[in-house]
Amino acid sequence: MRLLSLSPVVVPVWIAGALRLWRDPDLRWARSPALAYPILFVILVVLGGKPYYSAPFLLLLTAAGADPCLRWLNRTW
């Protein structure tokens, strides 16, 4: 439902954001949101929560993934 309400185009940005938060040593303090989103997703699916409950985490992952995606676009264009 989350993919349909926002856009499947944003999924690579979310993945890039989660990977950046998890792997970047300068952002070590921000690893917990990268781990919290999949945990929250599983809990929401199991308990039948509303799809918009996870939206705040997706905003964080979008912001974190914007920089790697823009660098990738600058390299390819």
mmCIF file as gemmi writes it, N, C-alpha and C atoms, coordinates in Angstrom:
data_model
loop_
_atom_site.group_PDB
_atom_site.id
_atom_site.type_symbol
_atom_site.label_atom_id
_atom_site.label_alt_id
_atom_site.label_comp_id
_atom_site.label_asym_id
_atom_site.label_entity_id
_atom_site.label_seq_id
_atom_site.pdbx_PDB_ins_code
_atom_site.Cartn_x
_atom_site.Cartn_y
_atom_site.Cartn_z
_atom_site.occupancy
_atom_site.B_iso_or_equiv
_atom_site.pdbx_formal_charge
_atom_site.auth_seq_id
_atom_site.auth_asym_id
_atom_site.pdbx_PDB_model_num
ATOM 1 N N . MET Axp A 1 ? 0.817 -1.189 0 1 0 ? 1 A 1
ATOM 2 C CA . MET Axp A 1 ? 0 0 0 1 0 ? 1 A 1
ATOM 3 C C . MET Axp A 1 ? 0.864 1.256 0 1 0 ? 1 A 1
ATOM 4 N N . ARG Axp A 2 ? 1.995 1.193 0.714 1 0 ? 2 A 1
ATOM 5 C CA . ARG Axp A 2 ? 2.888 2.353 0.768 1 0 ? 2 A 1
ATOM 6 C C . ARG Axp A 2 ? 3.439 2.664 -0.621 1 0 ? 2 A 1
ATOM 7 N N . LEU Axp A 3 ? 3.759 1.634 -1.399 1 0 ? 3 A 1
ATOM 8 C CA . LEU Axp A 3 ? 4.274 1.856 -2.752 1 0 ? 3 A 1
ATOM 9 C C . LEU Axp A 3 ? 3.223 2.49 -3.647 1 0 ? 3 A 1
ATOM 10 N N . LEU Axp A 4 ? 1.994 2.093 -3.485 1 0 ? 4 A 1
ATOM 11 C CA . LEU Axp A 4 ? 0.936 2.652 -4.325 1 0 ? 4 A 1
ATOM 12 C C . LEU Axp A 4 ? 0.6 4.083 -3.948 1 0 ? 4 A 1
ATOM 13 N N . SER Axp A 5 ? 0.663 4.408 -2.669 1 0 ? 5 A 1
ATOM 14 C CA . SER Axp A 5 ? 0.278 5.751 -2.257 1 0 ? 5 A 1
ATOM 15 C C . SER Axp A 5 ? 1.363 6.78 -2.551 1 0 ? 5 A 1
ATOM 16 N N . LEU Axp A 6 ? 2.619 6.414 -2.516 1 0 ? 6 A 1
ATOM 17 C CA . LEU Axp A 6 ? 3.678 7.383 -2.8 1 0 ? 6 A 1
ATOM 18 C C . LEU Axp A 6 ? 4.144 7.246 -4.247 1 0 ? 6 A 1
ATOM 19 N N . SER Axp A 7 ? 5 6.282 -4.522 1 0 ? 7 A 1
ATOM 20 C CA . SER Axp A 7 ? 5.434 6.023 -5.883 1 0 ? 7 A 1
ATOM 21 C C . SER Axp A 7 ? 6.507 4.945 -5.863 1 0 ? 7 A 1
ATOM 22 N N . PRO Axp A 8 ? 6.444 4.004 -6.786 1 0 ? 8 A 1
ATOM 23 C CA . PRO Axp A 8 ? 7.51 3.004 -6.848 1 0 ? 8 A 1
ATOM 24 C C . PRO Axp A 8 ? 8.839 3.603 -7.309 1 0 ? 8 A 1
ATOM 25 N N . VAL Axp A 9 ? 8.805 4.786 -7.883 1 0 ? 9 A 1
ATOM 26 C CA . VAL Axp A 9 ? 10.027 5.43 -8.359 1 0 ? 9 A 1
ATOM 27 C C . VAL Axp A 9 ? 10.917 5.839 -7.186 1 0 ? 9 A 1
ATOM 28 N N . VAL Axp A 10 ? 10.331 6.079 -6.036 1 0 ? 10 A 1
ATOM 29 C CA . VAL Axp A 10 ? 11.077 6.552 -4.87 1 0 ? 10 A 1
ATOM 30 C C . VAL Axp A 10 ? 11.754 5.402 -4.117 1 0 ? 10 A 1
ATOM 31 N N . VAL Axp A 11 ? 11.414 4.18 -4.409 1 0 ? 11 A 1
ATOM 32 C CA . VAL Axp A 11 ? 11.967 3.031 -3.69 1 0 ? 11 A 1
ATOM 33 C C . VAL Axp A 11 ? 13.498 2.977 -3.78 1 0 ? 11 A 1
ATOM 34 N N . PRO Axp A 12 ? 14.125 3.198 -4.944 1 0 ? 12 A 1
ATOM 35 C CA . PRO Axp A 12 ? 15.599 3.202 -4.957 1 0 ? 12 A 1
ATOM 36 C C . PRO Axp A 12 ? 16.202 4.29 -4.071 1 0 ? 12 A 1
ATOM 37 N N . VAL Axp A 13 ? 15.524 5.41 -3.939 1 0 ? 13 A 1
ATOM 38 C CA . VAL Axp A 13 ? 16.015 6.472 -3.054 1 0 ? 13 A 1
ATOM 39 C C . VAL Axp A 13 ? 15.935 6.016 -1.604 1 0 ? 13 A 1
ATOM 40 N N . TRP Axp A 14 ? 14.852 5.328 -1.23 1 0 ? 14 A 1
ATOM 41 C CA . TRP Axp A 14 ? 14.727 4.803 0.128 1 0 ? 14 A 1
ATOM 42 C C . TRP Axp A 14 ? 15.818 3.781 0.415 1 0 ? 14 A 1
ATOM 43 N N . ILE Axp A 15 ? 16.087 2.917 -0.547 1 0 ? 15 A 1
ATOM 44 C CA . ILE Axp A 15 ? 17.119 1.892 -0.357 1 0 ? 15 A 1
ATOM 45 C C . ILE Axp A 15 ? 18.49 2.542 -0.248 1 0 ? 15 A 1
ATOM 46 N N . ALA Axp A 16 ? 18.757 3.529 -1.103 1 0 ? 16 A 1
ATOM 47 C CA . ALA Axp A 16 ? 20.033 4.246 -1.025 1 0 ? 16 A 1
ATOM 48 C C . ALA Axp A 16 ? 20.171 4.961 0.313 1 0 ? 16 A 1
ATOM 49 N N . GLY Axp A 17 ? 19.081 5.511 0.814 1 0 ? 17 A 1
ATOM 50 C CA . GLY Axp A 17 ? 19.125 6.176 2.111 1 0 ? 17 A 1
ATOM 51 C C . GLY Axp A 17 ? 19.398 5.209 3.244 1 0 ? 17 A 1
ATOM 52 N N . ALA Axp A 18 ? 18.755 4.064 3.215 1 0 ? 18 A 1
ATOM 53 C CA . ALA Axp A 18 ? 18.992 3.069 4.265 1 0 ? 18 A 1
ATOM 54 C C . ALA Axp A 18 ? 20.432 2.56 4.212 1 0 ? 18 A 1
ATOM 55 N N . LEU Axp A 19 ? 20.932 2.321 3.017 1 0 ? 19 A 1
ATOM 56 C CA . LEU Axp A 19 ? 22.32 1.86 2.888 1 0 ? 19 A 1
ATOM 57 C C . LEU Axp A 19 ? 23.31 2.938 3.325 1 0 ? 19 A 1
ATOM 58 N N . ARG Axp A 20 ? 23.012 4.181 2.992 1 0 ? 20 A 1
ATOM 59 C CA . ARG Axp A 20 ? 23.899 5.271 3.405 1 0 ? 20 A 1
ATOM 60 C C . ARG Axp A 20 ? 23.921 5.4 4.922 1 0 ? 20 A 1
ATOM 61 N N . LEU Axp A 21 ? 22.766 5.355 5.553 1 0 ? 21 A 1
ATOM 62 C CA . LEU Axp A 21 ? 22.728 5.458 7.012 1 0 ? 21 A 1
ATOM 63 C C . LEU Axp A 21 ? 23.424 4.282 7.668 1 0 ? 21 A 1
ATOM 64 N N . TRP Axp A 22 ? 23.348 3.118 7.066 1 0 ? 22 A 1
ATOM 65 C CA . TRP Axp A 22 ? 23.937 1.925 7.667 1 0 ? 22 A 1
ATOM 66 C C . TRP Axp A 22 ? 25.445 1.858 7.447 1 0 ? 22 A 1
ATOM 67 N N . ARG Axp A 23 ? 25.93 2.285 6.269 1 0 ? 23 A 1
ATOM 68 C CA . ARG Axp A 23 ? 27.338 2.078 5.913 1 0 ? 23 A 1
ATOM 69 C C . ARG Axp A 23 ? 28.253 3.273 6.164 1 0 ? 23 A 1
ATOM 70 N N . ASP Axp A 24 ? 27.737 4.489 6.116 1 0 ? 24 A 1
ATOM 71 C CA . ASP Axp A 24 ? 28.584 5.68 6.211 1 0 ? 24 A 1
ATOM 72 C C . ASP Axp A 24 ? 29.105 5.855 7.638 1 0 ? 24 A 1
ATOM 73 N N . PRO Axp A 25 ? 30.431 5.853 7.824 1 0 ? 25 A 1
ATOM 74 C CA . PRO Axp A 25 ? 30.964 5.997 9.183 1 0 ? 25 A 1
ATOM 75 C C . PRO Axp A 25 ? 30.675 7.375 9.789 1 0 ? 25 A 1
ATOM 76 N N . ASP Axp A 26 ? 30.514 8.397 8.967 1 0 ? 26 A 1
ATOM 77 C CA . ASP Axp A 26 ? 30.182 9.723 9.496 1 0 ? 26 A 1
ATOM 78 C C . ASP Axp A 26 ? 28.753 9.781 10.026 1 0 ? 26 A 1
ATOM 79 N N . LEU Axp A 27 ? 27.904 8.902 9.56 1 0 ? 27 A 1
ATOM 80 C CA . LEU Axp A 27 ? 26.509 8.869 9.999 1 0 ? 27 A 1
ATOM 81 C C . LEU Axp A 27 ? 26.237 7.685 10.922 1 0 ? 27 A 1
ATOM 82 N N . ARG Axp A 28 ? 27.251 7.278 11.642 1 0 ? 28 A 1
ATOM 83 C CA . ARG Axp A 28 ? 27.099 6.136 12.53 1 0 ? 28 A 1
ATOM 84 C C . ARG Axp A 28 ? 26.018 6.374 13.583 1 0 ? 28 A 1
ATOM 85 N N . TRP Axp A 29 ? 25.871 7.6 13.994 1 0 ? 29 A 1
ATOM 86 C CA . TRP Axp A 29 ? 24.855 7.947 14.996 1 0 ? 29 A 1
ATOM 87 C C . TRP Axp A 29 ? 23.437 7.757 14.457 1 0 ? 29 A 1
ATOM 88 N N . ALA Axp A 30 ? 23.278 7.662 13.142 1 0 ? 30 A 1
ATOM 89 C CA . ALA Axp A 30 ? 21.95 7.557 12.539 1 0 ? 30 A 1
ATOM 90 C C . ALA Axp A 30 ? 21.635 6.151 12.033 1 0 ? 30 A 1
ATOM 91 N N . ARG Axp A 31 ? 22.32 5.162 12.528 1 0 ? 31 A 1
ATOM 92 C CA . ARG Axp A 31 ? 22.058 3.793 12.075 1 0 ? 31 A 1
ATOM 93 C C . ARG Axp A 31 ? 20.73 3.248 12.569 1 0 ? 31 A 1
ATOM 94 N N . SER Axp A 32 ? 20.279 3.716 13.685 1 0 ? 32 A 1
ATOM 95 C CA . SER Axp A 32 ? 19.051 3.154 14.256 1 0 ? 32 A 1
ATOM 96 C C . SER Axp A 32 ? 17.826 3.352 13.362 1 0 ? 32 A 1
ATOM 97 N N . PRO Axp A 33 ? 17.631 4.498 12.677 1 0 ? 33 A 1
ATOM 98 C CA . PRO Axp A 33 ? 16.475 4.581 11.768 1 0 ? 33 A 1
ATOM 99 C C . PRO Axp A 33 ? 16.57 3.62 10.589 1 0 ? 33 A 1
ATOM 100 N N . ALA Axp A 34 ? 17.783 3.34 10.13 1 0 ? 34 A 1
ATOM 101 C CA . ALA Axp A 34 ? 17.937 2.389 9.027 1 0 ? 34 A 1
ATOM 102 C C . ALA Axp A 34 ? 17.523 0.988 9.456 1 0 ? 34 A 1
ATOM 103 N N . LEU Axp A 35 ? 17.698 0.679 10.707 1 0 ? 35 A 1
ATOM 104 C CA . LEU Axp A 35 ? 17.279 -0.614 11.237 1 0 ? 35 A 1
ATOM 105 C C . LEU Axp A 35 ? 15.824 -0.586 11.702 1 0 ? 35 A 1
ATOM 106 N N . ALA Axp A 36 ? 15.363 0.575 12.145 1 0 ? 36 A 1
ATOM 107 C CA . ALA Axp A 36 ? 14.016 0.679 12.707 1 0 ? 36 A 1
ATOM 108 C C . ALA Axp A 36 ? 12.928 0.55 11.648 1 0 ? 36 A 1
ATOM 109 N N . TYR Axp A 37 ? 13.188 1.034 10.424 1 0 ? 37 A 1
ATOM 110 C CA . TYR Axp A 37 ? 12.133 0.976 9.418 1 0 ? 37 A 1
ATOM 111 C C . TYR Axp A 37 ? 11.745 -0.461 9.055 1 0 ? 37 A 1
ATOM 112 N N . PRO Axp A 38 ? 12.695 -1.356 8.759 1 0 ? 38 A 1
ATOM 113 C CA . PRO Axp A 38 ? 12.268 -2.734 8.456 1 0 ? 38 A 1
ATOM 114 C C . PRO Axp A 38 ? 11.565 -3.407 9.637 1 0 ? 38 A 1
ATOM 115 N N . ILE Axp A 39 ? 12.011 -3.113 10.853 1 0 ? 39 A 1
ATOM 116 C CA . ILE Axp A 39 ? 11.359 -3.689 12.029 1 0 ? 39 A 1
ATOM 117 C C . ILE Axp A 39 ? 9.934 -3.161 12.144 1 0 ? 39 A 1
ATOM 118 N N . LEU Axp A 40 ? 9.774 -1.852 11.963 1 0 ? 40 A 1
ATOM 119 C CA . LEU Axp A 40 ? 8.441 -1.255 12.02 1 0 ? 40 A 1
ATOM 120 C C . LEU Axp A 40 ? 7.542 -1.803 10.915 1 0 ? 40 A 1
ATOM 121 N N . PHE Axp A 41 ? 8.101 -1.994 9.737 1 0 ? 41 A 1
ATOM 122 C CA . PHE Axp A 41 ? 7.334 -2.539 8.622 1 0 ? 41 A 1
ATOM 123 C C . PHE Axp A 41 ? 6.792 -3.927 8.947 1 0 ? 41 A 1
ATOM 124 N N . VAL Axp A 42 ? 7.646 -4.781 9.486 1 0 ? 42 A 1
ATOM 125 C CA . VAL Axp A 42 ? 7.223 -6.13 9.844 1 0 ? 42 A 1
ATOM 126 C C . VAL Axp A 42 ? 6.151 -6.086 10.931 1 0 ? 42 A 1
ATOM 127 N N . ILE Axp A 43 ? 6.341 -5.241 11.927 1 0 ? 43 A 1
ATOM 128 C CA . ILE Axp A 43 ? 5.345 -5.127 12.998 1 0 ? 43 A 1
ATOM 129 C C . ILE Axp A 43 ? 4.013 -4.649 12.442 1 0 ? 43 A 1
ATOM 130 N N . LEU Axp A 44 ? 4.039 -3.669 11.552 1 0 ? 44 A 1
ATOM 131 C CA . LEU Axp A 44 ? 2.798 -3.166 10.983 1 0 ? 44 A 1
ATOM 132 C C . LEU Axp A 44 ? 2.085 -4.214 10.131 1 0 ? 44 A 1
ATOM 133 N N . VAL Axp A 45 ? 2.843 -5.009 9.397 1 0 ? 45 A 1
ATOM 134 C CA . VAL Axp A 45 ? 2.228 -6.061 8.58 1 0 ? 45 A 1
ATOM 135 C C . VAL Axp A 45 ? 1.616 -7.134 9.471 1 0 ? 45 A 1
ATOM 136 N N . VAL Axp A 46 ? 2.336 -7.536 10.506 1 0 ? 46 A 1
ATOM 137 C CA . VAL Axp A 46 ? 1.851 -8.593 11.393 1 0 ? 46 A 1
ATOM 138 C C . VAL Axp A 46 ? 0.614 -8.144 12.169 1 0 ? 46 A 1
ATOM 139 N N . LEU Axp A 47 ? 0.645 -6.91 12.67 1 0 ? 47 A 1
ATOM 140 C CA . LEU Axp A 47 ? -0.451 -6.428 13.503 1 0 ? 47 A 1
ATOM 141 C C . LEU Axp A 47 ? -1.576 -5.769 12.707 1 0 ? 47 A 1
ATOM 142 N N . GLY Axp A 48 ? -1.368 -5.578 11.411 1 0 ? 48 A 1
ATOM 143 C CA . GLY Axp A 48 ? -2.405 -4.977 10.587 1 0 ? 48 A 1
ATOM 144 C C . GLY Axp A 48 ? -2.523 -3.478 10.779 1 0 ? 48 A 1
ATOM 145 N N . GLY Axp A 49 ? -1.4 -2.802 10.986 1 0 ? 49 A 1
ATOM 146 C CA . GLY Axp A 49 ? -1.418 -1.359 11.178 1 0 ? 49 A 1
ATOM 147 C C . GLY Axp A 49 ? -1.683 -0.611 9.885 1 0 ? 49 A 1
ATOM 148 N N . LYS Axp A 50 ? -1.985 0.659 10.011 1 0 ? 50 A 1
ATOM 149 C CA . LYS Axp A 50 ? -2.239 1.51 8.845 1 0 ? 50 A 1
ATOM 150 C C . LYS Axp A 50 ? -0.937 1.76 8.086 1 0 ? 50 A 1
ATOM 151 N N . PRO Axp A 51 ? -0.999 1.837 6.76 1 0 ? 51 A 1
ATOM 152 C CA . PRO Axp A 51 ? 0.228 2.028 5.985 1 0 ? 51 A 1
ATOM 153 C C . PRO Axp A 51 ? 0.907 3.365 6.224 1 0 ? 51 A 1
ATOM 154 N N . TYR Axp A 52 ? 0.163 4.367 6.645 1 0 ? 52 A 1
ATOM 155 C CA . TYR Axp A 52 ? 0.771 5.685 6.823 1 0 ? 52 A 1
ATOM 156 C C . TYR Axp A 52 ? 1.501 5.823 8.16 1 0 ? 52 A 1
ATOM 157 N N . TYR Axp A 53 ? 1.483 4.817 9 1 0 ? 53 A 1
ATOM 158 C CA . TYR Axp A 53 ? 2.211 4.885 10.266 1 0 ? 53 A 1
ATOM 159 C C . TYR Axp A 53 ? 3.725 4.951 10.039 1 0 ? 53 A 1
ATOM 160 N N . SER Axp A 54 ? 4.198 4.41 8.948 1 0 ? 54 A 1
ATOM 161 C CA . SER Axp A 54 ? 5.642 4.372 8.692 1 0 ? 54 A 1
ATOM 162 C C . SER Axp A 54 ? 6.142 5.572 7.895 1 0 ? 54 A 1
ATOM 163 N N . ALA Axp A 55 ? 5.291 6.517 7.586 1 0 ? 55 A 1
ATOM 164 C CA . ALA Axp A 55 ? 5.667 7.664 6.751 1 0 ? 55 A 1
ATOM 165 C C . ALA Axp A 55 ? 6.814 8.501 7.318 1 0 ? 55 A 1
ATOM 166 N N . PRO Axp A 56 ? 6.889 8.768 8.611 1 0 ? 56 A 1
ATOM 167 C CA . PRO Axp A 56 ? 8.021 9.562 9.108 1 0 ? 56 A 1
ATOM 168 C C . PRO Axp A 56 ? 9.378 8.925 8.827 1 0 ? 56 A 1
ATOM 169 N N . PHE Axp A 57 ? 9.461 7.61 8.914 1 0 ? 57 A 1
ATOM 170 C CA . PHE Axp A 57 ? 10.727 6.951 8.602 1 0 ? 57 A 1
ATOM 171 C C . PHE Axp A 57 ? 11.06 7.066 7.117 1 0 ? 57 A 1
ATOM 172 N N . LEU Axp A 58 ? 10.054 7.03 6.274 1 0 ? 58 A 1
ATOM 173 C CA . LEU Axp A 58 ? 10.307 7.145 4.836 1 0 ? 58 A 1
ATOM 174 C C . LEU Axp A 58 ? 10.804 8.53 4.47 1 0 ? 58 A 1
ATOM 175 N N . LEU Axp A 59 ? 10.353 9.55 5.172 1 0 ? 59 A 1
ATOM 176 C CA . LEU Axp A 59 ? 10.885 10.894 4.936 1 0 ? 59 A 1
ATOM 177 C C . LEU Axp A 59 ? 12.365 10.959 5.277 1 0 ? 59 A 1
ATOM 178 N N . LEU Axp A 60 ? 12.743 10.328 6.36 1 0 ? 60 A 1
ATOM 179 C CA . LEU Axp A 60 ? 14.148 10.293 6.757 1 0 ? 60 A 1
ATOM 180 C C . LEU Axp A 60 ? 14.989 9.529 5.74 1 0 ? 60 A 1
ATOM 181 N N . LEU Axp A 61 ? 14.485 8.393 5.275 1 0 ? 61 A 1
ATOM 182 C CA . LEU Axp A 61 ? 15.23 7.611 4.283 1 0 ? 61 A 1
ATOM 183 C C . LEU Axp A 61 ? 15.319 8.341 2.949 1 0 ? 61 A 1
ATOM 184 N N . THR Axp A 62 ? 14.283 9.089 2.591 1 0 ? 62 A 1
ATOM 185 C CA . THR Axp A 62 ? 14.326 9.879 1.355 1 0 ? 62 A 1
ATOM 186 C C . THR Axp A 62 ? 15.379 10.969 1.454 1 0 ? 62 A 1
ATOM 187 N N . ALA Axp A 63 ? 15.426 11.652 2.585 1 0 ? 63 A 1
ATOM 188 C CA . ALA Axp A 63 ? 16.426 12.709 2.767 1 0 ? 63 A 1
ATOM 189 C C . ALA Axp A 63 ? 17.841 12.136 2.758 1 0 ? 63 A 1
ATOM 190 N N . ALA Axp A 64 ? 18.037 10.985 3.382 1 0 ? 64 A 1
ATOM 191 C CA . ALA Axp A 64 ? 19.362 10.365 3.415 1 0 ? 64 A 1
ATOM 192 C C . ALA Axp A 64 ? 19.758 9.82 2.056 1 0 ? 64 A 1
ATOM 193 N N . GLY Axp A 65 ? 18.805 9.388 1.259 1 0 ? 65 A 1
ATOM 194 C CA . GLY Axp A 65 ? 19.122 8.812 -0.048 1 0 ? 65 A 1
ATOM 195 C C . GLY Axp A 65 ? 19.217 9.81 -1.166 1 0 ? 65 A 1
ATOM 196 N N . ALA Axp A 66 ? 18.855 11.048 -0.918 1 0 ? 66 A 1
ATOM 197 C CA . ALA Axp A 66 ? 18.903 12.058 -1.983 1 0 ? 66 A 1
ATOM 198 C C . ALA Axp A 66 ? 20.33 12.321 -2.448 1 0 ? 66 A 1
ATOM 199 N N . ASP Axp A 67 ? 21.266 12.44 -1.523 1 0 ? 67 A 1
ATOM 200 C CA . ASP Axp A 67 ? 22.646 12.742 -1.887 1 0 ? 67 A 1
ATOM 201 C C . ASP Axp A 67 ? 23.289 11.634 -2.728 1 0 ? 67 A 1
ATOM 202 N N . PRO Axp A 68 ? 23.208 10.347 -2.332 1 0 ? 68 A 1
ATOM 203 C CA . PRO Axp A 68 ? 23.795 9.314 -3.199 1 0 ? 68 A 1
ATOM 204 C C . PRO Axp A 68 ? 23.131 9.23 -4.567 1 0 ? 68 A 1
ATOM 205 N N . CYS Axp A 69 ? 21.828 9.443 -4.621 1 0 ? 69 A 1
ATOM 206 C CA . CYS Axp A 69 ? 21.138 9.376 -5.912 1 0 ? 69 A 1
ATOM 207 C C . CYS Axp A 69 ? 21.53 10.539 -6.81 1 0 ? 69 A 1
ATOM 208 N N . LEU Axp A 70 ? 21.665 11.731 -6.231 1 0 ? 70 A 1
ATOM 209 C CA . LEU Axp A 70 ? 22.092 12.884 -7.033 1 0 ? 70 A 1
ATOM 210 C C . LEU Axp A 70 ? 23.525 12.714 -7.524 1 0 ? 70 A 1
ATOM 211 N N . ARG Axp A 71 ? 24.401 12.168 -6.685 1 0 ? 71 A 1
ATOM 212 C CA . ARG Axp A 71 ? 25.778 11.915 -7.139 1 0 ? 71 A 1
ATOM 213 C C . ARG Axp A 71 ? 25.786 10.888 -8.264 1 0 ? 71 A 1
ATOM 214 N N . TRP Axp A 72 ? 24.958 9.858 -8.163 1 0 ? 72 A 1
ATOM 215 C CA . TRP Axp A 72 ? 24.875 8.852 -9.222 1 0 ? 72 A 1
ATOM 216 C C . TRP Axp A 72 ? 24.345 9.473 -10.514 1 0 ? 72 A 1
ATOM 217 N N . LEU Axp A 73 ? 23.336 10.316 -10.415 1 0 ? 73 A 1
ATOM 218 C CA . LEU Axp A 73 ? 22.798 10.963 -11.619 1 0 ? 73 A 1
ATOM 219 C C . LEU Axp A 73 ? 23.817 11.892 -12.268 1 0 ? 73 A 1
ATOM 220 N N . ASN Axp A 74 ? 24.608 12.598 -11.459 1 0 ? 74 A 1
ATOM 221 C CA . ASN Axp A 74 ? 25.636 13.48 -12.02 1 0 ? 74 A 1
ATOM 222 C C . ASN Axp A 74 ? 26.706 12.68 -12.745 1 0 ? 74 A 1
ATOM 223 N N . ARG Axp A 75 ? 27.019 11.491 -12.244 1 0 ? 75 A 1
ATOM 224 C CA . ARG Axp A 75 ? 28.022 10.65 -12.914 1 0 ? 75 A 1
ATOM 225 C C . ARG Axp A 75 ? 27.502 10.103 -14.233 1 0 ? 75 A 1
ATOM 226 N N . THR Axp A 76 ? 26.219 9.722 -14.263 1 0 ? 76 A 1
ATOM 227 C CA . THR Axp A 76 ? 25.69 9.083 -15.463 1 0 ? 76 A 1
ATOM 228 C C . THR Axp A 76 ? 25.303 10.083 -16.538 1 0 ? 76 A 1
ATOM 229 N N . TRP Axp A 77 ? 24.939 11.281 -16.162 1 0 ? 77 A 1
ATOM 230 C CA . TRP Axp A 77 ? 24.548 12.27 -17.168 1 0 ? 77 A 1
ATOM 231 C C . TRP Axp A 77 ? 25.757 13.048 -17.574 1 0 ? 77 A 1
